[in-house]
């Protein structure tokens, strides 16, 4: 492994170069090629999805829609232990989303005779894309599907890439079904998103599409938005950060950096600490532990912490500077590995993070799998502007307003003046009594 330790301010430029690839979620030229796949799906439906899957994934699929028989076999094939784990996760995710649900219908008199409020209703249908190239992301399916079910979405479609046999991953299908998914489609990710955006013989179009993925999937979400679908762009390769002081356990820090780093060679993981000794010790633990990981994940971690990777251990002059580094990084996952008394101070200074985990008993994996909070979060710095996907993304809200006669009369001059200034006389006339 290369020297992973960056000491600020002297290594600021070296760190910037190290993390530079993370600044771009996808090459803008990719939009054109993705748009062409959408055009093919618009013209040829299922045939275009099958053709794209053969062309890009080198896999033949017999059908885009997954059969009920396959879904039932997938559920019945779960081991009792795995089924129990899935049930625990579903219950916890549902509990968290119920706590997050806003008041769906409220009104309040804010001035005499003026009532305002909101009425929220679930989207009629959502599509949830669950990638499976690096690993079967059962947890992603559970979080997205459960959030949609708690929100009250009636039609929940899960889209997935195929395995070599042309079928989706069975355990992910089973988990999603148990969480509340109503139908499944399989095929090349971009083509599947196009099909769910436009509609094909196998599936009707949906109101919204959510899900993580690499550059092509992020670009497909952007194109889906241009077709009028609600979506969130900026959920790409995994990234994480940890803020820690000299009291932190280097073993704990290293294990959690490896936890997120093992997702893929494009993962970015960062430690911001005020202790050079901690950074050096974490680097040493990483060097000792990575060779012990099973081969496929070991190769990934070697890339992440190697010369071309984005694994970084950053030594900062003080806590404020560590928080500056974190806010500029805007991590998907952030852990505060500092004493309880320091956590509130750090929390007050951190403004850009998809999720924030408190203390040495809240590992990234607990949040990814079992606490119930969402792990479908903005990456690549998009935490500056986006939030993680929860039940709230499955709702649409209408604002409500009402006036009595007296309140309308009090607003008459305001309405007349603004209507006259904008050159819209009918606006003033509509308010006349």
N, C-alpha and C positions, 0 to 999 in steps of 0.2 A: 504494500500500500504506500501511496505517496504521503508526504507530510500533510496531515489533515488540519493542523492547528493554524489559525489565522489570528494574529494579534493586532487589534485596532489601537490607534488609527493607522499604523505603518503598513498593514496588509490590506487596507480598504480596497485598493484597485485589484489586487490579486483575488480577493473574495468576489468582487463584482464580476470578474472574468469567469471565475469558477461557476457562478450561478447564472451566467448570461443565457444559457439555453432555456432556462425556465421561463424567461420573459415572453417567449412566443409559444402559445398553445398549439397553433398550426400555421403553416405557410398560407398566406392569403390566396395564393394561386390554386390551392387545394379546393377552394370554393367552386371554381369552374368545373373541375372534374367531378366533384360531388353533385353539382347541379345537373350535369349530363346524365348521371345515374337516376336522379329524380325524373328527368325528362323521359328516360327509357321506361321507368316504372309507370309513369303517367300514360305512356303509349301502349305498353305491353303487359302491365299488371304482373301477375304471378310469374309469367314466363321470364320477365326481366329480372325478377328477384332470383330465380333459379340460375339464370345465365350469369348474373353478377357473382353468385356464390361459387359457381364453377370457375369463373375467370379469376377472381381475386383470392378465394379461399381454397381453390383446387379440390372442392368437395361437391359431389352430386347430392342434391336433396330431391326426394320424390314428391314432397308436398310442402307448401309454405305453412299451412295450418297444422298444428300438432294435434294428433288424434286424441280423443277422449280415452281410448284404450291405453295409449302410451302414458297419459297423465295418471290414470288409475294404477297402472303397473308401477309407476314411479313412486307413488304414495305407499302402495302396499309393500314395496321393496325396501323401504327404510328400515334400518335396524332399530330395535326398541330404544337403545341408548341415544342414537342420533335423533330419533323422533322426540324423545324427552327434551333434548337440548333445543330443538326447533320450537317446541311448545313453550319453553321458558322464555326464549328470545321473543317470540310473538307476543306473549303476555306482557313482557316488560316494555316492548316497543309500543304496544297499544296503550298501556298505562301512561307512558310519557306523552303520546300524542293526544290522549284525552285531556291531559293537564294543559297542553298547549292550545287546545281548541278555543278560539275566541267566542265571545257572546254572539250568537248567530243573528239575533234580532233585538235591537235596542233603540230606544228613543229617549230624548231628554230635552226639556225646555231650557234653552240657554239664555234667552231674553224673553220678556213678557210677550206672549203670542207667537214666538218663534221656536219651532220644534225641529231638531235635527236627529239623525240616527243612521244606522246601517242595517242592512239585511243581507246576510251571507248565505249562499247555497252552494252545494257541491257541484263540481263539474260533472257533466253527464258521463264522460268517458275520458280515460287517460291511458296512455301507453307508457310502459316502463321498460327501458332497455337495460339488460343485465349482461355485461361482457363476460367472457369466459376463456379468453385466450391465455392469460397468465395463470389463472386458477379459477375453479368454479366459485363464483362469488355469491354463495347462498345468502350471506348476510346482507348484501345489497338488495337482493330480491325481497328478503323479509322486511327491511326497513321501508322500501318504497311501497310495496303492496299493502303492508299494514297501515301505513300513513293514509293511503288512498281509501282503504276500508273504513278507518275511523272517521274520515271526513264525510263518508256517505256516498262515495262514487259508486255508481251502479255497475259500470262496465270497466273492468280493469284488465288490460291486455299486456302480457309480458312478451317481449321480443328478445331473442337470444341467437348467437351464432351457433353453427352446428359443430358437433364433434366429427371425427373421421367417418363415423358410420352414417352421417347425415342427420342424426337426431340431436336434440339439445341435451345438455347435461341433466340426467335424471334426478339427481338429488336437489338441484336448483329448481327444477319444475315442481317436484313434490313439495318443497318448502313454500314456494310461491302459491301453490294451490291451497295448502293448509292456511296460509295467511289471508287468502281471499281472492286470488286471481281468478278471473272468469274464462279467459282464453289465452292461448299461446301461439306464437308464430316463430319460425326459425329461418335463418338465412344470413347472408352477408349483412353485416351491421348497418352499413349505409343504405343498402337496398331495402332492408326491413323498415328502417326509419322512414324512408321514402314511401313505402307501401302503407304504413300507418298514417302518414301525413295525407296521402292522396286517396287511399282506398283501393283495394284490388278485389279479385274474385273471392279471396280467402278471408278478407277482413275489411270492415268498414273503417273509414277515417275516424280519428279521435279528436278530442278538443285540445289535449295537451300531451307532450312527450317529454319525459325526464329520464336521465340516466347518465352514468359516467362512461368514459372510454378514451381511447387515444385520439390522435389528431383528426382522423377521418370521421369519427363519431362526433367530435366537437363541431367540425365543419358541417356535418349533416344536421345537427341541432340548429345551427345558424340558418341553414337553408329552410328547414322546417318552419322557423319563425317567419321567414319571408312568405310562406304559404298561409300565414295567419294562425299558426299553432302556438300555443303557450309553451314556453320551454325555458330552460336555464342553460346558458352557455358558460363554460369555464369549469367543467368537472372532468378534469383530465388525469394525468399521472399523479400518483400519490405524493404528497409532501407533508412534512411535519417539522416541528421545532420544539425545543425544550429550553426554558429559562431555568438556570440553576446557579446556586452559590457554592461556596467551598464545603458546605455541610452535606451536599448530595453524595449518594453512593454511586461511584463510577460504574459498578456492575449493573445497577438498575438503569442508569442512563444509557449504557451501551446496549443492553437488551432491548430497550424501547426504541432506540435508533434503528437497530436491526429489525425490529418488528415491522416498522413502516418501510424500511429500505428493501425488504425482501419481496415487495410487490412487483418490482421490475427494475431494470437497469436505468430507466428514466425517472426513478423516484429521487426526490431531493430531501435530504434530512439535515437538520442544522441544530447544533447546540450553541446557545449564547450564554456565556458564563462570566462571572467576575473573577474566577479563579484559574490561573494558568496551571496550577497543580492538578485541578480536576480535569481540565482539557487533556493534559498529558496522560493522566491515568485512564481516561476514557479511551484515548487512542491506543493505549497498551492493551486494554481489555478487548477492544475490537480486533486487534491483531491476533490475540489469543483465541477468541471465540469463533471468528468467522471460519477458520479452517475446520472446525468441528461440526459445522452445519452440513446437512445432507447436500449432495453434489449440485442438484439443480438450483437450490436457493443459494448455495455457497457461491456459485458462479455469478448470480445476480448481485449479491452483496459485494463481491470482489469488484464488480463494475461500478457500483454506487460509490464505494470508498476508494476507487482507483483514480488514476490520473485523468480520465475522461468523465468521471462521475461528478455528482453534486453533493456528496457527503462532506460536511464542513463542521469544524469545531472552532467557535469564534470566541476569543478572549476579549472582553470589553472592559474599559476603564472603571465603569460603575453600573449600577442597576438601571439608571436612566438611559445610558447608552445601549445596554442590552435590550431594553424595551424599544428603543429607536430601531435597532437591527430587526427585531421581530416585526414591528409595524411596517418596515420597508419590505420584509420578506412576505408578510401577510399569509401565514401558514394555513393549510387546511386543518391540521391538528396541532394544538399547542398544549404542552404540559408545563405546569408551574412546579418545578422540583425544588422548592425552597421552604423554609420553616413557615408554619401556619401564620405567624405574626407578619411575615413579609408578603403573604399571598395577596391580601387586600391592597397593599401598596402597588404591587405589580399589576393587579387587575385594573386599578384606576388608570394606569398608564398605557395598557394595551388596548388598542382600538381596532386592529385588523387581525382577526382570526376566525376561522370557521367554527371551531369548537375550542373550549378551554377546559383542561382537566386539572383538578386541584390535588396536589400532594403526591406522596410516594406510595399511595395505595390505589391509585387510579391509572393503571397502565393503558396505553393506547388500545391494546387488544380488548380490554373490558368495555371501552366505548365502542369499538368496532363490532362487538358481538352481543354484549349482554346487559349493559346498563339500560338501554332502550332509547338513548338519545341518538339522533341521526348521525351516520358516518358518510352519508352522501353529501359531500361538502365541496365548496369552491376551492380549486387548486390554482397553481400558476399565478398567484398573487390576486386572483379574483375575489378573495375574501375582503378586499378593500370596498367592494361594491355589492357582493351577493351574500346570501345566507345559505345554510344547508337546507335540503328539501325535507319538509315535514307536511303534516296534514294541512297546514295553512296554504301551501302551494296548490292544494287540490280544491280550494274554495274560490269563488268569485264573489265580490261584494258590491251591492248597490247602495249608494248613499241615499238617505231619506231626508226630505225637508218639508216643512209646512208652516204656513203663516195664517193668523187670523186677520180679520179686516183691519183692525187697528195697526197691527204690525206691518201690513202691506202699505197702509197710508204713510207710515213713518219712513218707509223706504222709497216713497214716490219720487222725491227730488233726486235721490241718488240714481235711480233707474233712468229718469228723464235725462239727467246730465250725461251719463255714460252712453246712453243710446244716441243722443244728439251728437256727442263727440265722435262716436264710431260711424255716424252716418246711417244708423239703423232705426228709422222712425217707428217701425212696427213694434220694436221692442218696447218703446214707451207706450204705444197704444195698447199693447197687450196687458199692461199693468193698470190702465185707467179704469176707474170705477164710475 
